[in-house]
């Protein structure tokens, strides 16, 4: 089971490691293509949140948000590969913060191809989120079971 778990964590974290690596290589002095994709989506998201809450959100430099997202994604994936729960939590934070902003299917017409693409990406991220929650639940259950067995043995 140890080999299967390690290979599974490797395959799972490869998605995030490669994405973070690509963004780091593309970052340059202007933030690269990720900033160009993020700017309009973040503006729409901020407008939605501001309208819903009735307050203006503070201005944040998008480059710093992107750097934080890359750090969460890359560091979280590396830690997750080594079996760290912290890595899983970092990836959960990454997915929870990035998914509704970057995969905003709700801003497109149902018949458009953009809607389909963003909805599929949203569902993919939702399934990754669920997989991480499952991993954390199983890890917690295994830890509790091991403690019960140890307590009965002593």
PEWO-V986490 format. One record per residue. N is the residue number from 1. RES is the residue in three letters. NEAR is the number of other C-alpha atoms within 12 Angstrom. Layout:
n=N res=RES near=NEAR
n=N res=RES near=NEAR
This chain:
n=1 res=UNK near=7
n=2 res=UNK near=10
n=3 res=UNK near=9
n=4 res=UNK near=10
n=5 res=UNK near=18
n=6 res=UNK near=17
n=7 res=UNK near=17
n=8 res=UNK near=21
n=9 res=UNK near=30
n=10 res=UNK near=22
n=11 res=UNK near=18
n=12 res=UNK near=31
n=13 res=UNK near=33
n=14 res=UNK near=24
n=15 res=UNK near=25
n=16 res=UNK near=36
n=17 res=UNK near=29
n=18 res=UNK near=21
n=19 res=UNK near=23
n=20 res=UNK near=30
n=21 res=UNK near=22
n=22 res=UNK near=21
n=23 res=UNK near=29
n=24 res=UNK near=27
n=25 res=UNK near=17
n=26 res=UNK near=20
n=27 res=UNK near=21
n=28 res=UNK near=15
n=29 res=UNK near=11
n=30 res=UNK near=19
n=31 res=UNK near=25
n=32 res=UNK near=21
n=33 res=UNK near=19
n=34 res=UNK near=29
n=35 res=UNK near=29
n=36 res=UNK near=20
n=37 res=UNK near=20
n=38 res=UNK near=29
n=39 res=UNK near=23
n=40 res=UNK near=19
n=41 res=UNK near=27
n=42 res=UNK near=32
n=43 res=UNK near=24
n=44 res=UNK near=21
n=45 res=UNK near=26
n=46 res=UNK near=24
n=47 res=UNK near=20
n=48 res=UNK near=21
n=49 res=UNK near=18
n=50 res=UNK near=17
n=51 res=UNK near=13
n=52 res=UNK near=12
n=53 res=UNK near=11
n=54 res=UNK near=11
n=55 res=UNK near=12
n=56 res=UNK near=13
n=57 res=UNK near=17
n=58 res=UNK near=12
n=59 res=UNK near=14
n=60 res=UNK near=13
n=61 res=UNK near=17
n=62 res=UNK near=24
n=63 res=UNK near=27
n=64 res=UNK near=17
n=65 res=UNK near=22
n=66 res=UNK near=33
n=67 res=UNK near=27
n=68 res=UNK near=24
n=69 res=UNK near=35
n=70 res=UNK near=35
n=71 res=UNK near=27
n=72 res=UNK near=32
n=73 res=UNK near=39
n=74 res=UNK near=31
n=75 res=UNK near=31
n=76 res=UNK near=36
n=77 res=UNK near=40
n=78 res=UNK near=31
n=79 res=UNK near=27
n=80 res=UNK near=36
n=81 res=UNK near=29
n=82 res=UNK near=22
n=83 res=UNK near=26
n=84 res=UNK near=24
n=85 res=UNK near=27
n=86 res=UNK near=24
n=87 res=UNK near=32
n=88 res=UNK near=38
n=89 res=UNK near=29
n=90 res=UNK near=32
n=91 res=UNK near=45
n=92 res=UNK near=33
n=93 res=UNK near=26
n=94 res=UNK near=35
n=95 res=UNK near=35
n=96 res=UNK near=26
n=97 res=UNK near=24
n=98 res=UNK near=29
n=99 res=UNK near=32
n=100 res=UNK near=28
n=101 res=UNK near=30
n=102 res=UNK near=33
n=103 res=UNK near=33
n=104 res=UNK near=30
n=105 res=UNK near=26
n=106 res=UNK near=24
n=107 res=UNK near=22
n=108 res=UNK near=18
n=109 res=UNK near=15
n=110 res=UNK near=14
n=111 res=UNK near=13
n=112 res=UNK near=14
n=113 res=UNK near=13
n=114 res=UNK near=19
n=115 res=UNK near=19
n=116 res=UNK near=20
n=117 res=UNK near=21
n=118 res=UNK near=26
n=119 res=UNK near=26
n=120 res=UNK near=18
n=121 res=UNK near=23
n=122 res=UNK near=26
n=123 res=UNK near=20
n=124 res=UNK near=18
n=125 res=UNK near=29
n=126 res=UNK near=24
n=127 res=UNK near=19
n=128 res=UNK near=26
n=129 res=UNK near=27
n=130 res=UNK near=20
n=131 res=UNK near=23
n=132 res=UNK near=35
n=133 res=UNK near=24
n=134 res=UNK near=18
n=135 res=UNK near=29
n=136 res=UNK near=25
n=137 res=UNK near=17
n=138 res=UNK near=16
n=139 res=UNK near=20
n=140 res=UNK near=16
n=141 res=UNK near=14
n=142 res=UNK near=14
n=143 res=UNK near=15
n=144 res=UNK near=14
n=145 res=UNK near=14
n=146 res=UNK near=14
n=147 res=UNK near=14
n=148 res=UNK near=13
n=149 res=UNK near=12
n=150 res=UNK near=11
n=151 res=UNK near=10
n=152 res=UNK near=9
n=153 res=UNK near=8
n=154 res=UNK near=7
